Amino acid sequence: MHVSLSFFSIFWLQLVEATFLVVKTDGEAQQKAVDQVYEKLNVLENGMKTYLAERDAKVESNFGIVEIVFSALFGCYKAHEEVLGTKFIVPEKFPVLFSWLMGIAEVEAVKKATPPHEKVVGILQLFRQSALKSSAAA
């Protein structure tokens, strides 16, 4: 993937910001944030088709910063669905990203580092409640 480091950094920053905005909002504002996430994921989906085609098919043999960031953001996608009521990595919409995420989830180090689902749900609920209260008070 021949992309400048600054573009890469800005892209991921925008994706992270949009994702956190989904957590911190509800209603129409949340849907707008979800749409922003989908726009970024669409760009990533298209880029990953080329990126992954140029690499060894096994995620574990090419595990790097991109996989770490993606896994940190979306590895707990089931907790996101449960707490936020929305899906980020929709298999039908983003088949390459979904497949890639499933490959990342099978890496032994990721399995060991991933907290239990219930714990992630609890933390995400707490963060969301706090963020919604802060938004309402502002």
C-alpha positions in Angstrom: 0.0 0.0 0.0 1.7 3.2 -1.2 0.1 5.8 1.1 1.9 8.6 2.9 2.2 8.3 6.6 0.3 11.6 7.2 -2.7 10.5 5.1 -2.7 7.1 7.0 -2.6 8.9 10.3 -5.3 11.4 9.4 -7.5 8.7 8.0 -7.3 6.5 11.1 -7.8 9.6 13.4 -11.0 10.5 11.5 -12.2 6.9 11.7 -11.5 6.8 15.5 -13.2 10.2 16.0 -16.3 9.2 14.0 -16.5 5.9 15.9 -16.3 7.6 19.3 -19.0 10.1 18.2 -21.3 7.1 17.7 -20.7 6.1 21.3 -21.2 9.7 22.6 -24.5 10.6 20.7 -27.9 9.2 20.1 -30.8 9.7 17.7 -30.2 11.7 14.6 -26.7 12.8 15.6 -25.7 9.2 16.2 -27.1 8.1 12.8 -25.0 10.9 11.2 -21.9 9.6 13.0 -22.7 6.0 11.9 -22.9 7.3 8.3 -19.5 8.9 8.7 -18.1 5.7 10.0 -19.6 3.8 7.0 -18.0 6.4 4.6 -14.6 5.7 6.2 -15.1 2.0 6.2 -16.0 2.1 2.6 -12.7 3.8 1.8 -10.9 1.2 3.9 -12.8 -1.7 2.3 -11.7 -0.6 -1.1 -8.1 0.0 -0.1 -7.9 -3.3 1.8 -8.9 -5.2 -1.3 -5.6 -4.2 -2.9 -3.5 -4.2 0.3 -4.6 -7.7 1.2 -4.2 -9.1 -2.3 -0.5 -8.0 -2.2 0.2 -9.9 1.0 0.3 -13.4 2.3 -3.3 -14.5 3.0 -2.5 -15.5 6.6 -3.1 -12.5 8.9 -0.8 -13.8 11.5 2.3 -13.8 9.2 1.7 -10.1 8.4 0.4 -8.8 11.7 1.3 -5.1 12.2 0.1 -1.7 13.3 -2.9 -1.7 10.9 -4.2 -4.9 12.3 -3.7 -3.7 15.9 -5.6 -0.4 15.3 -8.4 -2.1 13.4 -8.8 -4.8 16.0 -8.7 -2.3 18.8 -11.5 -0.3 17.1 -13.7 -3.1 15.9 -12.6 -6.3 17.5 -15.4 -6.1 20.0 -18.0 -5.5 17.3 -20.6 -7.7 19.1 -20.4 -5.4 22.2 -20.8 -2.4 19.9 -24.0 -4.0 18.5 -25.3 -4.8 21.9 -24.7 -1.4 23.5 -25.1 1.0 20.6 -27.7 -0.9 18.6 -25.8 -0.5 15.4 -23.4 -2.6 13.4 -20.1 -1.2 12.2 -18.6 -4.1 10.3 -21.6 -5.4 8.4 -20.5 -8.5 6.5 -22.7 -7.9 3.5 -21.6 -4.2 3.2 -17.9 -4.7 4.1 -17.0 -8.4 3.2 -13.3 -7.8 3.0 -13.1 -6.0 6.3 -15.3 -8.6 8.0 -13.2 -11.4 6.7 -10.0 -9.6 7.7 -11.4 -8.9 11.2 -12.3 -12.6 11.6 -8.7 -13.5 10.6 -7.3 -11.0 13.1 -9.6 -12.5 15.8 -8.0 -15.9 15.2 -4.5 -14.7 16.0 -3.4 -16.3 19.3 -2.1 -13.0 20.8 -5.4 -11.3 20.0 -7.4 -14.1 21.6 -5.3 -13.8 24.7 -5.5 -10.0 24.8 -9.2 -9.7 24.1 -11.2 -9.1 27.3 -14.4 -11.1 28.0 -17.5 -9.9 26.1 -19.4 -9.0 29.3 -16.6 -6.8 30.5 -16.4 -4.9 27.2 -20.2 -4.4 27.3 -20.0 -3.1 30.9 -17.2 -0.7 30.1 -18.8 0.5 26.9 -22.2 1.0 28.7 -20.5 3.0 31.4 -18.5 5.2 28.9 -21.7 5.8 26.8 -23.8 6.8 29.8 -21.1 9.1 31.0 -20.7 10.6 27.5 -24.4 11.1 27.0 -24.7 12.8 30.4 -21.9 15.1 29.6 -23.5 16.0 26.2 -26.8 16.7 27.8 -25.2 18.9 30.5 -23.3 20.9 27.8 
